[in-house]
Amino acid sequence: MSFSQELSFSIGKFRVTPGARVTDAGDFAPSVSIRRGQGAATLDKVFRFTRRFHSHRSAIDYAIRQGQAQVAAATT
């Protein structure tokens, strides 16, 4: 799995990092890491999605949207 550190962004106390990997079929599988806290108190949740995309950029965009939705759900 490859997470795009340069695409990481913060939403409040959360750090969202999208990622995508090439599957055996040649398409792209998105994922997103959502972290909060520091040091020993850090919590990192990784979400892997079943949806597949023909381009790396599309998979990353999907991961970004899903990360934003997960953070929004956690803060409401």
ABEGO torsion letter per residue (X at the ends): XBBBAAABBBBEABBBBBBBBBBAAGBBBBBBBBBBEBEAABBBBBBBBABBBABAAAAAAAAAAAAAAAAAAAAX
